[in-house]
Structure formats: C-alpha cells, structure tokens
Amino acid sequence: MNNLTTYVGLDVHKSFISVAVFLPGQKKAIDFKAGTEGKAIRKLSSKLHDLAKGKVEACYEAGCFGFGLKRQLDKLGISCKVIAPSMIPIMPGDRVKTDKRDARKLGRLLKARQLTEVSPPSQEQEAVRSVCRAREQIQKDVISWKHRISKFLLFRGLVYRDGKEWTNAHQQWLRRIQLSEPADQIVFDMYLRGLTESLCMYDEMVANIEELAEIEPYFTAVSYLRCLRGIDTITAFSIVTELFAFFRFENPRALMAYLGVTPAEHSTSGDPKRFGMTKVGNKRIRRLLIQASWHQTKPLRSSARLRNRRSGQPGWVIAIAKKAESRLHRRYWALVKKNKRSVKAIGAVAREMAGFIWALLYQLELDRLEDRKAA
C-alpha cells in the first residue's frame, strides 16, 4: 500500500504555495506553484488527484495558515498533516534554503515518516483557544502601556514615592499630573487613554472566559483543575483549551515532554549529563505551570478561596489535589535545602504538577468515555 501513495510537500506562504510531488516509484519530485485562495486550492487538489495513482498524503509546516489549509485539503480528499517546525530534522551541511528545496524536504521526510504532526483541534476548539490567547495578547498590551507611562514620567523627573505603583492611589496620582509642556501633556494623555482602553478590553476578555468556563465540555475539567493550589479559572481554562484531545497523552511523562518541562540530556560514552528544561512544545501552558508552581512555596494552609473551589467536587479529585499540595510543597523545600537555586526547584515542581494535571484530566476523559458507552 505504501508504494501506491503519492507524497506532497507544501511550503506555504501568504501569496503562494511551493509544491513538491513525489509519485510512487519516482525519486525526482514534480515542482510547481499554486495560489492560496479557495479556487486555487481546489485547482491544486484536482491537479494532485490527476498526477497521483493512488492515495495522496500532503504536509506543511505550522505557521500563519494555521489549520485552515489542512481542513480545505481534507474536504477535497487529500490527507494533509500540519508539521511541528521545531521537530523537523536538519542536516548540518545543508546551508541552502529555498522554497522549492523546503517543499522537497517536507515531501521526502513525510515519505520516510520522520515528521512530527501537530494534533489538529476542531474549529470550535481552535476558536475557544483563541479567546485565551487574545487575553494574553491584551495583557501584554497593558504591560507595555504601563512601561511607557512610567518611563515617560521618569524621564521628566516624576516618580511616585507614596507606595506601590498601579494601585488605586497611584492611578489617582497619574490623573492629577499636569505637565508644563503642552506637547508632553498630549503624549501623556494618549498613553493614559491607551492604558484605560486596554484594561477595559482585558476585563471584558476575562469576563468572556469566565462565562465560557461555565459550560461543558469545559466546566467539569476547569472545576477539577481549580482544586489544585495556584490554579484558578483563567489558568484552568487555558490549560483545558490548549490540551484538547487528552487521550493522546498516554502517561504523565508524555504530557511533561509535550510541555517541555523534562530535563534536557546529553549522554555519550556512558557519561550522562543533564541540563535545564527542554522548553519545547506548548510554551503557554509551561509559563502557566511555572506561575502556579510559585504558590507551592507558601505554608501548607488552605485559603478560604481554595476551600470554596474544592467545595462540592468529587472525593477522588480533592484527594489528588491535597496530595499534590503536600507533595509539591515538600519537593520545593527539599531541593532548596540541597542548595538548588529556587528557579531550578520551581522547574522540578512544575514538572510534577503536570503529572497531577494529567491524573485529573485523564481520569475525567475515562469517565466520559464510560458514560458514552453506557448511553
């Protein structure tokens, strides 16, 4: 069956696609270019079906086109994969990079089964995930506006010295500022307006996420994750929407590797050497895990908010959450007492926290599978 398959490498750009077709039994590729609009994609599909003598498999690197091109080609009868760019093998001596060579390389590696596919979300999953990512982008805008304002005032000798910045008192102080130069006042007012608008957008996006988190299939998963110390609605919802199709992680180590929290290793001649985290895979969840891990350094006292989050949840969920709370706290301080740097200790805690997240979400998926079978 494998020798009847035609393999196609697609180097996708905004205005065109460089195509390399490897027909069964032929080593030389057929190269051509195609457009990216809907009519051009249908024409490309028709041409590939005319060239092929059997099944057609295509692939392209994850990038600006997302999964839209894959969905178009799948509907047109061409099996298409989206490839993780960071996992594409690179030859040290290959110093020439062109669109044609990139397409050929993808086609050859696809045929050799040496590419790592990005698990594709459904359109609904992708749309909901974009809400969380938009919140992150707006949060960065808020931080940028704050930096502009503080540096603008510092350059003019205006420093707030009556407490912490960006409290209510600090913002009232900002509104009272009147600069001597009219041009400076124009810039300062624009910065304040930009910050105010970004904060309004951020609050609106948070409200949207909290509303989405109240409906299935997200509500139960978010409720379970909120039982963990350091994880509330925004973090839990972000994790759930980024980690769709949870059955693809067969064990905790698979999830840890996907999140890039496992240690890098270089072992040769029986001399193992381990380094920091690999930092491959989903950087958004990795960052959230690191932030949540800092909460494990605090004394083991459950706050009223955490008790409220655990209220009404299944006993096995609370048992895992309490086990995680105790385990992660002891793990951090044990490493610190061994003179490990706090950031390294937090990396180890984040890795183990990923294991507890796996335990909760994997069991939830098993329960849902049993419910579907029973129905």
C-alpha positions as CSV (number, residue, x, y, z in Angstrom):
1,M,0.0,0.0,0.0
2,N,2.9,2.3,0.8
3,N,4.3,2.1,-2.7
4,L,0.9,3.4,-4.2
5,T,1.0,6.6,-2.0
6,T,1.9,9.9,-3.5
7,Y,3.6,12.3,-1.0
8,V,3.4,16.0,-1.3
9,G,5.4,18.7,0.4
10,L,3.9,22.1,0.7
11,D,5.9,25.2,1.5
12,V,3.2,27.7,2.3
13,H,3.4,31.4,2.1
14,K,0.8,34.2,2.2
15,S,0.5,34.6,-1.6
16,F,1.6,31.2,-3.0
17,I,2.4,27.6,-2.2
18,S,5.5,25.9,-3.4
19,V,4.5,22.2,-4.2
20,A,6.8,19.2,-4.5
21,V,5.1,15.9,-5.6
22,F,6.8,12.5,-5.2
23,L,5.0,9.9,-7.3
24,P,5.2,6.2,-6.4
25,G,8.4,4.7,-7.6
26,Q,10.0,8.0,-8.5
27,K,12.8,9.8,-6.7
28,K,12.6,13.0,-8.6
29,A,9.9,15.5,-7.5
30,I,7.5,17.3,-9.7
31,D,7.7,21.0,-8.7
32,F,5.2,23.8,-9.3
33,K,3.5,26.7,-7.5
34,A,-0.1,27.2,-6.5
35,G,-2.2,30.0,-5.2
36,T,-3.7,30.3,-1.7
37,E,-7.2,31.4,-2.4
38,G,-10.1,28.9,-2.3
39,K,-10.3,28.5,-6.1
40,A,-6.6,27.9,-6.4
41,I,-6.7,25.2,-3.6
42,R,-9.5,23.4,-5.5
43,K,-7.4,23.5,-8.6
44,L,-4.3,22.2,-6.7
45,S,-6.4,19.3,-5.3
46,S,-7.6,18.4,-8.8
47,K,-4.1,18.5,-10.2
48,L,-2.8,16.3,-7.4
49,H,-5.5,13.7,-8.0
50,D,-4.7,13.7,-11.7
51,L,-1.0,13.2,-11.0
52,A,-1.4,10.5,-8.3
53,K,-2.2,6.9,-9.0
54,G,-3.5,6.1,-5.5
55,K,-3.6,7.7,-2.1
56,V,-2.3,11.3,-1.7
57,E,-0.6,12.5,1.5
58,A,0.4,16.1,1.9
59,C,2.0,18.2,4.7
60,Y,3.1,21.7,5.5
61,E,4.7,23.4,8.5
62,A,2.6,25.0,11.2
63,G,2.6,28.8,10.6
64,C,0.4,31.7,9.5
65,F,-2.2,29.5,7.8
66,G,-3.0,27.5,10.9
67,F,-5.2,24.5,10.2
68,G,-7.4,26.2,7.6
69,L,-5.4,24.8,4.6
70,K,-5.4,21.3,6.1
71,R,-9.2,21.4,6.5
72,Q,-9.7,22.5,2.9
73,L,-7.5,19.7,1.6
74,D,-9.1,17.1,3.8
75,K,-12.5,18.0,2.4
76,L,-11.1,17.7,-1.1
77,G,-9.9,14.1,-0.5
78,I,-6.3,14.8,0.3
79,S,-4.9,13.7,3.6
80,C,-3.0,16.6,5.0
81,K,-0.8,16.9,8.1
82,V,0.4,20.1,9.9
83,I,4.0,19.6,11.0
84,A,5.8,20.9,14.1
85,P,8.6,23.1,12.6
86,S,10.9,22.6,15.7
87,M,10.8,18.8,15.2
88,I,11.9,18.8,11.5
89,P,15.3,17.1,11.2
90,I,18.1,19.4,10.0
91,M,21.2,18.3,8.2
92,P,24.3,20.3,9.5
93,G,25.7,20.6,6.0
94,D,22.6,21.9,4.4
95,R,23.2,25.7,4.1
96,V,20.9,26.4,1.1
97,K,17.3,27.3,1.8
98,T,14.8,28.0,-1.0
99,D,11.0,27.4,-1.3
100,K,11.5,24.6,-3.7
101,R,14.1,22.8,-1.5
102,D,11.9,23.3,1.6
103,A,8.9,21.7,-0.2
104,R,11.0,18.8,-1.4
105,K,12.5,18.3,2.0
106,L,9.0,18.1,3.5
107,G,7.9,15.6,0.9
108,R,10.9,13.3,1.4
109,L,10.6,13.4,5.2
110,L,6.9,12.7,5.0
111,K,7.6,9.6,2.9
112,A,10.2,8.5,5.4
113,R,7.8,9.0,8.3
114,Q,10.3,11.3,10.1
115,L,8.0,14.3,10.7
116,T,6.0,15.1,13.9
117,E,2.4,16.0,13.3
118,V,0.7,18.8,15.3
119,S,-2.5,17.4,16.8
120,P,-5.3,19.4,15.0
121,P,-8.1,20.9,17.0
122,S,-11.6,21.2,15.8
123,Q,-12.8,24.6,14.6
124,E,-14.7,25.1,17.9
125,Q,-11.7,24.2,20.0
126,E,-9.5,26.5,18.0
127,A,-12.0,29.3,18.3
128,V,-12.3,29.0,22.1
129,R,-8.5,28.7,22.4
130,S,-8.1,31.9,20.5
131,V,-10.1,33.7,23.3
132,C,-7.4,32.7,25.9
133,R,-4.6,33.7,23.5
134,A,-6.3,37.0,22.9
135,R,-6.4,37.6,26.7
136,E,-2.6,37.1,26.8
137,Q,-2.0,39.5,24.0
138,I,-4.1,42.2,25.6
139,Q,-2.3,41.6,28.9
140,K,1.0,42.3,27.1
141,D,-0.5,45.5,25.8
142,V,-1.5,46.6,29.3
143,I,2.1,45.9,30.5
144,S,3.5,47.8,27.5
145,W,1.3,50.9,28.2
146,K,2.3,50.8,31.9
147,H,6.0,50.7,30.9
148,R,5.5,53.6,28.5
149,I,3.8,55.7,31.2
150,S,6.4,55.0,33.9
151,K,9.4,55.6,31.7
152,F,7.9,58.7,30.2
153,L,7.4,60.3,33.6
154,L,10.8,59.1,34.9
155,F,12.5,60.9,32.0
156,R,10.8,64.1,33.2
157,G,11.7,63.5,36.9
158,L,8.2,62.4,38.0
159,V,8.4,59.4,40.4
160,Y,5.6,58.1,42.6
161,R,7.0,57.6,46.1
162,D,3.9,57.1,48.3
163,G,3.6,53.3,47.8
164,K,3.4,50.7,45.1
165,E,2.8,51.6,41.5
166,W,-0.5,50.8,39.7
167,T,-2.6,50.8,42.9
168,N,-5.7,52.9,43.0
169,A,-3.8,55.7,44.8
170,H,-1.1,55.6,42.1
171,Q,-3.7,55.8,39.3
172,Q,-5.3,58.8,41.0
173,W,-1.9,60.4,41.2
174,L,-1.5,59.9,37.5
175,R,-4.8,61.6,36.7
176,R,-3.7,64.7,38.7
177,I,-0.5,65.2,36.8
178,Q,-0.3,68.4,34.7
179,L,2.8,68.7,32.6
180,S,4.3,72.2,31.8
181,E,4.8,71.5,28.1
182,P,1.5,71.1,26.1
183,A,3.2,68.6,23.7
184,D,4.2,66.4,26.7
185,Q,0.6,66.6,28.0
186,I,-0.7,65.4,24.7
187,V,1.5,62.3,24.7
188,F,0.8,61.6,28.4
189,D,-3.0,61.8,27.9
190,M,-2.7,59.5,24.9
191,Y,-0.7,56.9,27.0
192,L,-3.3,57.1,29.7
193,R,-6.1,56.6,27.2
194,G,-4.3,53.6,25.7
195,L,-3.9,52.0,29.1
196,T,-7.5,52.6,30.1
197,E,-8.8,51.1,26.8
198,S,-6.5,48.1,27.2
199,L,-7.6,47.5,30.8
200,C,-11.3,47.6,29.7
201,M,-10.6,45.1,26.9
202,Y,-8.7,42.9,29.3
203,D,-11.6,42.9,31.9
204,E,-14.1,42.1,29.1
205,M,-12.0,39.2,27.9
206,V,-11.7,37.8,31.4
207,A,-15.5,38.0,31.8
208,N,-15.9,36.1,28.4
209,I,-13.5,33.4,29.6
210,E,-15.3,33.0,32.9
211,E,-18.6,32.7,31.0
212,L,-17.3,30.1,28.7
213,A,-15.8,28.1,31.6
214,E,-19.3,27.7,33.0
215,I,-20.4,25.5,30.1
216,E,-19.5,21.9,29.0
217,P,-17.2,20.4,27.8
218,Y,-15.1,22.9,29.8
219,F,-16.9,23.3,33.2
220,T,-16.1,19.9,34.8
221,A,-12.4,19.9,33.7
222,V,-12.0,23.5,34.9
223,S,-13.6,22.7,38.2
224,Y,-11.3,19.8,38.7
225,L,-8.2,21.8,38.0
226,R,-9.3,24.6,40.2
227,C,-8.9,22.3,43.1
228,L,-5.1,22.4,42.7
229,R,-3.3,25.1,44.6
230,G,-2.3,28.0,42.4
231,I,-4.8,27.3,39.6
232,D,-8.0,29.3,39.2
233,T,-10.4,29.8,36.4
234,I,-8.2,31.6,33.9
235,T,-5.3,29.2,34.3
236,A,-7.5,26.1,34.3
237,F,-9.5,27.2,31.2
238,S,-6.3,28.0,29.4
239,I,-4.8,24.5,30.2
240,V,-8.0,22.8,29.1
241,T,-8.3,24.6,25.8
242,E,-4.7,24.1,24.9
243,L,-4.7,20.4,25.9
244,F,-7.6,19.2,23.8
245,A,-7.9,15.5,22.9
246,F,-6.3,14.5,26.2
247,F,-6.2,10.8,25.3
248,R,-3.1,11.5,23.1
249,F,-1.1,11.7,26.3
250,E,-0.8,8.0,27.3
251,N,1.0,8.7,30.6
252,P,2.3,11.7,32.7
253,R,5.7,11.7,31.0
254,A,4.1,12.2,27.6
255,L,2.4,15.3,28.9
256,M,5.6,16.5,30.6
257,A,7.6,16.1,27.4
258,Y,4.9,17.9,25.4
259,L,5.1,20.9,27.8
260,G,8.9,21.0,27.7
261,V,9.4,20.6,31.4
262,T,11.5,17.5,31.3
263,P,15.3,17.9,31.7
264,A,17.5,18.0,28.6
265,E,20.1,15.2,28.5
266,H,23.3,14.6,26.6
267,S,24.7,11.2,27.3
268,T,27.7,9.8,25.4
269,S,30.2,7.1,26.3
270,G,28.4,6.2,29.5
271,D,28.7,9.8,30.8
272,P,25.2,11.1,31.3
273,K,24.8,14.9,31.6
274,R,21.5,16.6,32.3
275,F,20.7,20.3,31.8
276,G,17.6,22.5,32.4
277,M,14.2,22.1,30.9
278,T,14.0,21.3,27.2
279,K,11.4,24.1,26.7
280,V,9.9,22.6,23.6
281,G,6.2,22.3,22.9
282,N,3.5,24.4,24.4
283,K,5.1,27.5,25.9
284,R,1.8,29.0,27.1
285,I,1.0,26.1,29.5
286,R,4.6,25.9,30.6
287,R,4.5,29.5,31.6
288,L,1.2,29.0,33.5
289,L,2.7,26.0,35.3
290,I,5.7,27.9,36.4
291,Q,3.5,30.7,37.7
292,A,1.3,28.2,39.6
293,S,4.3,26.4,41.0
294,W,5.4,29.5,42.9
295,H,2.3,29.1,45.0
296,Q,3.7,25.8,46.3
297,T,6.4,27.6,48.2
298,K,3.9,29.1,50.7
299,P,3.0,27.4,54.0
300,L,0.5,24.5,53.8
301,R,-2.6,26.4,54.8
302,S,-5.7,26.1,52.6
303,S,-7.1,29.6,52.0
304,A,-10.9,30.3,52.0
305,R,-10.9,30.7,48.3
306,L,-9.2,27.3,47.8
307,R,-11.7,25.6,50.1
308,N,-14.6,27.2,48.2
309,R,-13.1,25.9,44.9
310,R,-13.0,22.4,46.3
311,S,-16.5,22.5,47.7
312,G,-18.8,20.0,46.1
313,Q,-16.1,18.3,44.0
314,P,-15.7,14.5,43.9
315,G,-13.7,13.0,46.8
316,W,-11.1,11.5,44.5
317,V,-10.4,14.9,42.9
318,I,-9.9,16.5,46.3
319,A,-7.7,13.6,47.4
320,I,-5.4,14.2,44.3
321,A,-5.4,17.9,44.9
322,K,-4.4,17.5,48.6
323,K,-1.7,15.0,47.7
324,A,-0.3,17.4,45.1
325,E,-0.4,20.3,47.6
326,S,1.7,18.4,50.1
327,R,4.0,16.7,47.6
328,L,4.9,19.8,45.7
329,H,5.5,21.9,48.8
330,R,7.8,19.3,50.2
331,R,9.5,18.8,46.9
332,Y,10.4,22.5,46.5
333,W,11.8,22.9,50.0
334,A,13.8,19.7,49.8
335,L,15.5,20.9,46.7
336,V,16.2,24.4,48.2
337,K,17.7,22.7,51.3
338,K,20.1,20.9,48.9
339,N,21.3,24.3,47.8
340,K,19.4,24.1,44.5
341,R,18.5,27.5,43.0
342,S,14.9,28.4,43.5
343,V,14.2,28.7,39.8
344,K,15.5,25.1,39.3
345,A,13.4,23.9,42.2
346,I,10.3,25.6,40.6
347,G,11.1,23.8,37.3
348,A,11.0,20.4,39.1
349,V,7.8,21.4,40.9
350,A,6.2,22.4,37.5
351,R,7.2,19.0,36.0
352,E,5.4,17.2,38.9
353,M,2.4,19.5,38.7
354,A,2.0,18.4,35.1
355,G,1.7,14.8,36.4
356,F,-1.1,15.7,38.8
357,I,-2.9,17.6,36.0
358,W,-2.6,14.5,33.8
359,A,-4.1,12.4,36.6
360,L,-7.2,14.6,36.9
361,L,-7.9,15.2,33.2
362,Y,-7.1,11.6,32.0
363,Q,-9.5,10.2,34.6
364,L,-12.1,12.7,33.5
365,E,-11.7,11.5,29.9
366,L,-12.1,7.9,31.0
367,D,-15.3,8.7,32.9
368,R,-16.7,10.5,29.9
369,L,-15.8,7.5,27.7
370,E,-17.6,5.2,30.1
371,D,-20.7,7.5,30.1
372,R,-20.8,7.5,26.2
373,K,-20.6,3.7,26.2
374,A,-23.3,3.4,28.8
375,A,-25.5,5.8,26.7
